Amino acid sequence: MRRASALLLIALLALTGCAAPTAQADSSCAASDAPLASLALAEDVRTHEGGATACLPDRAITPVDDATAPELPVTVTDSEDRSVEVTDVDRILAIDISGTIAATVVGLGLGENLVGRDSSTDFPGTADLPVVTKAGHTLNAEAILELAPTVVLTDTSIGPKEVRQQLRDAGIPIIVVTAERRLDTADDLVHEIAAALGVPSRGAALAERLDAELAAATAEVDAIAPAAETDRPRMLFLYVRGSANIYYIFGKDSGADSLIEAVDGVDVAGEIGWVGMKPMTAEALVSAAPDILVMMTDGLASVNGIDGLLERIPALQQTPAGQHRRVVDMADADILSFGPRTAEIVRALARAVYAPADSPAAPAPTTAP
């Protein structure tokens, strides 16, 4: 089911012609890194009025201290059961729909070896890298071949697959890693990428750091969240692309459920038996009765903000979230990426949920992307 959900998200993004995430991708969405407990916590997060944007305090990625040289050549079996030999990692191309693979390469201390990027890779140090995707998330074979990468790390979230085969035919090692993005698979992705690049000890160090950071972040959340589950915010992840008239609810095993649970929210989609990603229905919204809607920033902008959302989906007005205009949005390239910044993503979402006064207001109405 998790793989099916990942593939559906890919199809949704392709169908909507998803362009490079732009909203909140710069310093205009920088949040304080102050401990959550020191913030101005809402008296009751379930009835707070108005939206908030979840922002990372810093988009930079800190590499691990381990500088062990790559052990090459290395042969790995990728997620498509192909045996791939890597002999050179001097020119790495790491590309996927969320920028998570490139972020992981940087976290492993090999960021200087990156020779290109996808349209979602926008953290510090990558601005000057040539973009090898066109029309948002479509691979450009010619642009990739011009970069002469010695290894390409990608997943099935970006394609088409014919381009990957064209690159293989050109003699470039192509390693397809898992496309699953969940809190509980972040370590797996790190180890998978580290093994492919011949730096397993760096992978172990990065995974250990991520575990420690996530444990610290969830402990912070636990300290400010209501102790009783009945007092916790009922949250629902709504995927919207207004320009394509697409509205999906993300439920159990979609990745969104693990993020909601990490901030001590109640995943109401799972509560009503919603599994994976399925088209929204008015009945499901009313039955779920969310206190808070979680959305991608560009998705909220595509319906012209909260006002437009309530106008397009009248059923929301029958829910506590709609009545209190309670929407939390986060940059598309961040919210479900679950890479080296996972702990900060959890903190950012928790800040917008529990301390909305210390988070930027939800984006104003704008032209749909």
FIGU-216389 format. One record per residue: residue in three letters; x, y, z of N, C-alpha, C in turn. Coordinates in steps of 0.02 Angstrom, whole numbers, plus 32768, in hexadecimal, padded with zeros to 4 digits. Example, Ala and Ser with C-alpha at 12.3 -4.5 7.8 and 13.67 -1.06 7.14 Angstrom:
# residues 2
ALA82947EE4818682677F1F818682947F5B8186SER82827F90816282AC7FCB816582858002818A
END
This chain:
# residues 369
MET80297FC48000800080008000802B803F8000ARG8062803E8026808C807A802780A880897FE3ARG80BD80557FBE80D880617F7B80A2807B7F4DALA806580607F54802D80787F2B801F80C17F39SER802280D47F798016811A7F8B804B81477F6DALA808A81327F7080C0815A7F5480B681637F09LEU80A2812E7EE6809881337E9F805D81607E8ELEU8029815F7EB87FF0818A7EAC800381D37EB4LEU802C81E37EE6804282287EEE8069823F7EB0ILE809282137E9680B782237E59808682337E20ALA805382087E19802282137DE47FFC82547DEELEU7FEC82657E2C7FC982A37E3B7FF382DF7E26LEU803382DE7E38805F83157E278068831C7DDCALA806B82E37DBA807282E57D71803282FF7D51LEU7FF982E77D6A7FB982FB7D4E7FAC83467D55THR7FC283627D8D7FB683A97D9A7FEB83D57D7BGLY801B83B77D59805083DF7D3B807784057D6FCYS808683E27DA680A684047DDF80E784247DCBALA80EB84647DD4812884897DC5815684897E01ALA819084A57DF881C084A77E2F81A284CB7E6APRO81A684AF7EA6818B84D17EE081AD85147EE9THR818485487EF081A0858A7EF7818C85AB7F38ALA814F859D7F4F813685BF7F8B816085AD7FC7GLN817385DE7FED819685D6802C81D985B28023ALA81F985B97FEA823885967FDF827485C17FEFASP826985FA800F82A28625801E829C863F8066SER82C48672807482C8868B80B9828786AC80D1SER825886B880A4821986D680B981F086A780E5CYS8204866880E581E1863881108213861A8140ALA8238864381628268862C81958248863481DAALA824B85FF8201822F86018244826686008279SER8256861482B48285861282EB829585C982FCASP82D285BD831482E4857A832A82DD85758376ALA82B685A2839482AB859F83DC8287855F83EFPRO82948544842B82718508844182268511843FLEU820184DD842E81B984E38427819984FB8468ALA81B284E484A1819484F584E1819A854084F1SER81C8856384CF81D285AA84DD81A585D684B3LEU817E85B98486815585DF8459811285F18479ALA80ED861D845780AB8632846E807885FD8459LEU806D85CD84858041859584747FF885AA8473ALA7FD3859084437F8B859F843F7F688582847CGLU7F3685A684947F11858F84CF7EEE854D84BFASP7ED1854884847EB1850A846D7EBC85058422VAL7EE884D7840E7EFA84D383C77EBE84BE839DARG7E8D849F83BB7E53848683957E2484BF8381THR7E2684F683A57DF7852C83967E1A856D8383HIS7E5C856A837B7E8185A683667E6785BE8322GLU7E6485FE83197E4A861B82DB7E83862D82ABGLY7E7B8617826D7EA9862C82387EDF85FA8227GLY7EFF860681EF7F3185D881D67F7885EC81EBALA7FA785BF81DB7FED85CB81EA801785A381B9THR805285BC81AB8081859A817E80BA857C81A7ALA80C7853C819C80FE851A81BE813F85278198CYS816F854681B981AD855B819981EA853C81BCLEU821B852981948259851081AF8284854B81C6PRO82A7854581FF82D2857C8216830E858781E9ASP8323855281C7835E8556819C8359851F8169ARG83638530812A835D84FD80F583A084D980E9ALA83D584EF810A841684D081008418848A811DILE8443846080FF844B841B811684938412812CTHR849C83FB816A84DF83F2818684F883AB8177PRO853183A58156854D83628148856583408189VAL856982FF8187858382D981C085CE82E781C6ASP85E882DB8202863082E5820E865B82AF81EEASP863F827581E48664823C81C7867C824E8181ALA86BD824A817586D9825A813386FA821D8113THR86E381E1812786FF81A4810A86F881A580BEALA872E8195809C872E819680538700815F8038PRO86DF816C7FFF86B481397FE186DB80F97FD1GLU86BC80C07FE186DA807F7FD386BD80667F91LEU86E5806D7F5D86CE805D7F1986FE802C7EF8PRO86E680057EC886A180037EAF86727FE07EE0VAL86317FED7ED885FF7FCE7F0185C67FB87ED3THR85A97F7E7EE285707F657EBC85347F5F7EEAVAL84FD7F7E7ED684C17F7C7EFF84867F647ED5THR84547F4A7EF784157F397ED683E37F6F7EE8ASP83CA7F927EB5839F7FCB7EC383567FB47ECFSER83297FE47ED782E47FD47EE982BE7FB37EB1GLU82DA7FB47E7482BC7F927E3B82DE7F507E2DASP83057F387E6083287EF77E5B835C7EF47E24ARG83777F2E7E1283AE7F2F7DE383F07F307E08SER84207F0A7DF184637F0B7E0D848A7F417DE9VAL84A47F717E1084C57FAB7DF3850A7FB37E13GLU853D7FBB7DE985817FC67E02859280117DFDVAL85AB802C7E3485C080727E36860C80737E40THR862E80947E12867780977E16869280DC7E24ASP8666810F7E1F867D81547E248643817F7E40VAL864F81A57E75861B81D07E91863182197E8FASP865E82297E608676826D7E5B8642829C7E3EARG861482817E1585E182AA7DF5859D82887E01ILE857C829E7E36853D82807E4B850382AA7E34LEU84CF82897E1A849082AB7E0B845B82897E35ALA843E82AE7E63840C82937E9283CA82B77E86ILE839882937E6D835B82B37E55831C828C7E6AASP82ED82B07E8782AB82937E95827982CC7E9AILE823B82BD7EAD820782EF7EAB820A83207EE5SER822D830E7F1B822D83397F57827283557F69GLY82A683417F4582E983587F55830883327F8FTHR82E782FD7FA682FE82D87FE0834082B37FD2ILE834782977F96838482717F8783C082A07F87ALA83BA82D97F6883F283097F68840283207FAEALA83CE832C7FD683D88341801B83FF830C8042THR83F082CD8034841282968056845B82928040VAL8468829D800084AD829D7FE884D582D4800BVAL84B6830E801384D88344803684E38331807FGLY84B28312809E84B882FC80E384F082C980ECLEU84FE82A380B88534827280BA8578829180ACGLY857982D280A185B882F5809685D282F3804FLEU85A682E3801F85BB82DE7FD9859983147FAFGLY858383497FCE8560837D7FAA858A839E7F74GLU85CB83A27F7E85F783C27F4C85FC83987F0DASN85E683597F1185E9832D7ED785AB83317EABLEU857883567EC2853B835D7E9B854883887E5DVAL852F83727E23853B83977DE684FC83B57DC8GLY84C283A57DE2848383BF7DCA844E83B47DFFARG841183CB7DF083DC83C47E22839883C07E00ASP836783AA7E28832183AC7E13830483EF7E28SER82C783FD7E1382A9843E7E21829584487E69SER829584127E92828384187ED882C084227F06THR82FB84177EEC8338841F7F13834A84697F14ASP833B84897F4D834484D27F50836484E97F91PHE838684BC7FB483A684CF7FF283E984F07FE4PRO84058513801684448537800B847B850C7FEEGLY849F85287FBE84D685047F9E84C384E37F5DTHR848384E47F4A846D84C27F0D845584F27ED7ALA845185317EE6843285617EB7845585637E73ASP849685597E7284BB855E7E3484BE851D7E0CLEU84A284E87E2884A284A87E04846E84AA7DCCPRO847F84927D90844F84927D59841484637D67VAL83D884797D56839B84527D60839284227D25VAL838783E37D33838183B17CFE833983987CF7THR830A83BC7D1482C483AB7D0B82A183E47CE6LYS827283D17CBE824A84037C9B820083F47CA8ALA81D684257C9D818E841D7CAB818384057CF2GLY81AC84207D2081A3840F7D6781CE83D47D7CHIS81B983967D6A81DB835B7D8381E683277D4DTHR81F5833E7D10820283107CD9824C83127CC8LEU826C82D97CC582B482D57CB982C482EA7C71ASN82F983107C6A831283267C2A835282FF7C1BALA834D82CE7BEF838582A17BE283C282C87BC7GLU83B582F77B9A83EC831C7B7C841283447BB2ALA83EC83647BDE840C838C7C13843583617C41ILE841D83247C4F844182F77C7A848182DE7C59LEU847C82CB7C1A84B682B17BF684EC82E77BF1GLU84D983267BEA850A835C7BE5853383637C25LEU8516834E7C5E853983537C9E856A83197CA9ALA856482E67C81859082AB7C86859582917CCEPRO855C82817CEE855F82667D32857F82217D33THR85A382127D6985C081D07D70859081A07D94VAL855C81BD7DB4852881947DD284EA81C07DDAVAL84B081A27DCF847081C57DD8844881A07E0DLEU843381C57E3F840781AB7E7383C281CA7E69THR839081A07E63834D81B97E57831A81887E75ASP82DA81967E6A82A681677E7F826D816C7E4DTHR823781487E59820081467E2881D281827E2ESER81E481B37E5881BA81EF7E5D81C882207E24ILE81F982107DFB820C823D7DC5821C82127D88GLY820F822B7D4E821882027D138215822C7CD4PRO8205820E7C9B81EA81CA7C93822081947C96LYS820981577CA08238811F7CA8826181147C68GLU8246812A7C2F826B81227BF082AB814B7BF1VAL82AA81847C1582E681AC7C1A831A81897C44ARG830381697C7B833381437CA48354810D7C7AGLN832E80EB7C50834A80B67C26837A80D37BF3GLN836A810E7BD88396812F7BA883D9813E7BC8LEU83D881527C07841681617C2B843D81217C38ARG841A80EB7C49843C80AB7C52845E80967C11ASP843A809E7BDA8456808B7B99849480B47B88ALA849980F07BA684D4811A7B9B850D81087BC9GLY850280D47BF3853880BC7C1E853B80DC7C62ILE850881037C75850881247CB684E780F67CEAPRO850880EA7D2284E880C27D5784AC80E77D74ILE847180C97D6F843380E67D89841B80BC7DC3ILE841780DA7DFD83FF80B67E3883BB80D47E4DVAL838980A97E4C834580BE7E5F833A80AA7EA8VAL833580DC7ED3832A80CF7F1A82DF80D07F29THR82CD80BE7F66828780BC7F79826781017F73ALA822881027F5D820281417F5781D8814E7F95GLU81D981217FC681B2812B800381D08164802CARG81A58190804481BC81C7806E819181C880ADARG81AD81AC80E2818B81A9812381BF81B38159LEU81A881C7819481D781CF81CB81FB818E81DAASP81D7815681D681F5811781E9821E80F681B2THR822481178178824F80FC8143828A812B8133ALA82908162815882C68192814B830B81718151ASP83148148818583548126818E836280F68154ASP832F80D3813D833980A38107835380C780C8LEU8337810180BA834D8127807F8396813C8087VAL83A8815380C283EE816880CE841E812E80C2HIS840E80F580DF843A80BA80D6843D80A4808DGLU840580A9806B840180958025842F80C17FF9ILE842B81028004845381317FDD849D812C7FF1ALA84AB8125803184F0811F8048851180E1802CALA84EC80AA80298508806C800D851880757FC3ALA84EC80967F9F84F7809F7F57853380CB7F49LEU854480F87F77857C81267F6D85BC810D7F8FGLY85B980D27FAC85F480B57FCB860980D5800CVAL85D980F4802F85EA8115806F85BB80FB80A7PRO85BB80BA80B4858D809F80E6859780BB812CSER85D580CB813F85E080E6818285C2812C8188ARG85C58152815285A5819481538559818C8159GLY853F815A813784F8814C813C84E3813C8182ALA850B811381A484FC810181E984FD813E8216ALA852E816B820A853381A7823284F881D68226LEU84E481DD81E784AC820981D8846A81EC81F3ALA846081AB81ED8423818C8207842081948253GLU8459818B8274845B819382BD844A81DB82D0ARG8464820B82AA8455825182B8840B826082ADLEU83EF8247827783A882528269837C823682A0ASP838D81FA82B7836781DA82ED83688205832CALA83A4821E833D83AA82478379838482898372GLU838982A88337836782E7832C831B82DE832DLEU830382A8830F82BB829C830F82A2828C8355ALA82C98266837B82B5825783C082B0829783E9ALA82DF82C583DF82DE8304840382A2832F83EEALA8293832F83AD825B835683948218833B83AETHR821082F983AD81D182DD83C581CA82E58411ALA820282E6843481FF82F2847D81E7833A848AGLU81FF8369846181E783AE8467819C83B3845BVAL8185838F8427813E83908418811583718451ASP812D8339846B810A831784A28102834584DEALA8134837184E88133839D852280FF83D4851DILE80EA83E584E080B9841B84D98074840384C2ALA807083C684A9803083AD84908003839884CBPRO7FC2839C84C27F94838684F77FA1833C8508ALA7F9F832D85487FAC82E9855F7F7582B98549ALA7F3782D0854D7EFE82A5853C7EF182A784F0GLU7EE9826D84D27EDE8269848A7E9E828F8477THR7E6D829084A37E2E82B384947E3882FE848EASP7E70831884A87E7E835F84A57EAD8371846CARG7EC6833F84497EF7834B84147ED4836083D3PRO7EF7838683A97ED9839E836B7ECB8365833AARG7E8F8366831F7E7C833682EC7E91835382A9MET7EBE833182867EDE834D824C7ED28323820DLEU7ECE834481D57EC3832281957EEE83428160PHE7F11831881397F3C833081037F13833280C3LEU7F0D836E80A77EE58378806A7F13838E8031TYR7F1683677FFC7F3E83777FC17F1183987F8EVAL7F2483D57F7A7EF983FC7F4D7F2284187F14ARG7F0684157ED87F2084397E9F7EE384577E7CGLY7ED484967E8F7E9784B67E777E9484BD7E2CSER7ECE84CA7E0D7ECF84D47DC57EBA84957D9FALA7EC3845B7DBD7EB0841C7D9E7E7283FE7DBEASN7E5484237DEE7E18840C7E117E2483C87E32ILE7E5D83C17E537E6F83827E747E71838E7EBFTYR7E4D83627EE47E4983667F2D7E4E83207F49TYR7E8383127F6E7E9082CF7F897E9A82D37FD4ILE7E8382A07FF67E928298803D7EC982648043PHE7EFD8273806A7F34824580777F26822380BAGLY7F2281E180B97F1281BD80F67F4A818F810DLYS7F378157812A7F67812781457F96810F810FASP7FD6810A8120800B80F280F4801A812180BASER8006816080BF80158191808B805581B8809BGLY806D81B380D980A581DB80F0808C82168118ALA8054823281048037826A812A80228254816FASP800C821681757FF681FD81B7802F81FB81E8SER806B81E981D180A481E681FF80B9822B8215LEU80B0825D81EA80C182A281FC808F82BD822FILE805082AF8225801C82C58254802882A58298GLU8037826582998042824382D88080825D82FBALA80B3827382D480F1828C82F280E682CC8318VAL80B282F3830680A38330832B806A8325835CASP805E82E7836D802A82D4839E7FE582EB8389GLY7FD882EA83497F9682F783307F7182B58326VAL7F3082B9831D7F07827E830E7EFA827D82C3ASP7F11824882A17F07824282597EBF822D824CVAL7E93825D823E7E4C824D82387E3D822681F9ALA7E68822B81C67E5C8204818A7E6281B9819AGLY7E9681A881C07E9E816381D57E66814E8203GLU7E4E817D822B7E18816E825A7DD881598237ILE7DCB817581FB7D8F816181D67D9E812A81A4GLY7DDA810C81A97DEB80D3817E7E0580E6813ATRP7E1D812481337E38813B80F27E80812280EBVAL7E8C80F880B97ECD80DB80AF7EEC80F6806FGLY7F2B810C80737F4D812580387F33816A8025MET7F3381767FE37F1D81B77FC87EE281AC7F9BLYS7EAA81CB7FAC7E6D81C27F857E4A82057F7BPRO7E22820A7F457DFE82497F397DD2825B7F74MET7DD3829A7F857DAC82B47FBD7D6182AE7FADTHR7D3A82A17FE17CF182A57FDC7CD882D28014ALA7CA082F380087C83831E803B7C7182F58079GLU7C5982B9806D7C45828E80A57C81827D80D1ALA7CBB827080B27CF7825F80D97D0D829B8102LEU7D0B82D680E57D20831281097CF5831D8147VAL7CB48319813D7C86832581757C8D82EF81AASER7C9582B081947C9D827981C37CDE827F81EAALA7D13829481C97D54829A81EB7D5582D3821CALA7D308308820E7D2B8342823A7D6F835B8253PRO7D9C836C82267DDF8383823C7DDD83C6825EASP7E0983CF828F7E14841082AE7E4584398284ILE7E74841682637EA98437823D7EB2841381FBLEU7EB6843A81C57EC9841F81847F13842B8179VAL7F3783F981617F7D8400814F7F8283FD8103MET7FA3842F80E57FA68433809D7FEC84488085MET7FF9843C8045803584568025802884A08015THR805B84C9801C805485118012803C85217FCBASP805985037F98804485117F547FFC84F97F48GLY7FE984C37F6B7FA584AA7F647F7384DC7F7FLEU7F8284F97FB97F56852B7FD67F5385697FAAALA7F8C857C7F8F7F8E85B67F627F6685A87F22SER7F63856A7F0C7F4085597ECD7EF585647ED2VAL7EDA856A7F0E7E9385787F167E8985BE7F33ASN7EBD85E77F307EBB862C7F497EB0862F7F94GLY7ED686077FB87ED7860C80017E9B85EE8023ILE7E9585FC80637E6085DE808C7E1B85F18074ASP7E12863080617DD0864680487DBC861C800BGLY7DEB86167FDD7DDC85EF7FA07DD085A67FAFLEU7DF4858B7FDF7DEC85457FF27DA58539800CLEU7D8E856480397D4C855C80567D1585668021GLU7D2385917FF17CF3859C7FBC7CEE85607F8EARG7D2785427F7E7D2885097F507D0F84C97F71ILE7D1984C27FB37D0584857FD67CD58499800DPRO7C9584A47FFE7C6584BA80307C60848C806CALA7C6C844B80627C67841B80997C97842D80D2LEU7CCE844F80C27CFE846180F67CDF84908129GLN7CAD84B581147C8D84E481427C6584C08178GLN7C5B847F816F7C39845781A27C6A843681D2THR7CAA844481C97CDD842681F47CFA845B8222PRO7D158448825C7D36847982887D6E849E8264ALA7D94847C82397DCB849C82157DB184D581E9GLY7D7A84C881C67D5E84FA819B7D40853481C2GLN7D1D852381F87CFD855782217D3085868241HIS7D6B856A82537D9F859382727DD585A98240ARG7DCB859882007DFB85A981CC7E41859081DFARG7E44855581FA7E82853A82167EA5850E81E3VAL7ED3852C81BF7EF98509818C7F4385148199VAL7F6A84DE819A7FB284E281A17FD184CB8160ASP7FF884F68141801884E38101806484E1810AMET808484BC80DE80CD84B780DE80E584AC8097ALA812084C58088813C84C180448138847B8028ASP812384767FE9811984367FC9815784097FCCALA819184277FC281CF84007FBF81E883EA8004ASP81C98403803981DF83F3807D81B183C380A1ILE817183CD809A814283AF80C98143836380CDLEU814E83418095815082F78097819482DD807FSER81C883068086820982F0806B822D82BE8099PHE822A82C780DA82458297810B828D828380FCGLY82B782B480F482FF82A780EB832682C28126PRO836182E0811A838A82F9815283698330817BARG8334834F815F83128385818482D2836C81A7THR82CA832B81AE828D831081CA827B832E820EALA82AC8332823B829E834C827E82858394827AGLU82A383BD824E828E84038248824A84088228ILE823983D981FC81F683D981DE81C283CB8214VAL81D1839C824081A3838D8278819C83CA82A5ARG81D483EA82B681D1842682E181A9845E82C0ALA81B58468827F8193849E825B81488493825ALEU81338455824E80EB8447824D80CE844F8293ALA80F2843782C680DB843E830B80D58487831EARG810584B18307810384F8831780C4851882FAALA80B3850682BB80798523829B8038850982BAVAL803A84CC82D57FFE84AF82F47FF384CB833ATYR802784CA8363801F84DA83AA802F852383BBALA8057854483908069858A839D806085B3835EPRO802485B58343801985D88303802C86218304ALA80298640833F803C86878343808686918335ASP80AE865D833E80F6866083308107864682EBSER80D4863C82C180DF8625827D80C18659824EPRO80DA865E821080BC868D81E18074867C81D3ALA804D86AE81C1800786A181AE80068678816DALA7FD0865481637FC9862E81257FCE865E80EAPRO7FE8864680B17FF4867280787FB48694805FALA7FBC86D2804A7F8386F8802F7F6F86DB7FECPRO7F3186E87FD67F1B86CF7F957F4B86E57F5ETHR7F5786B87F2F7F8586C77EF87F7086A17EBBTHR7F9086AC7E857F7F86897E477F9186407E4EALA7F6786147E377F7385CB7E3D7FB085B97E15PRO7FDC858C7E32801885787E0E800785487DD5
END
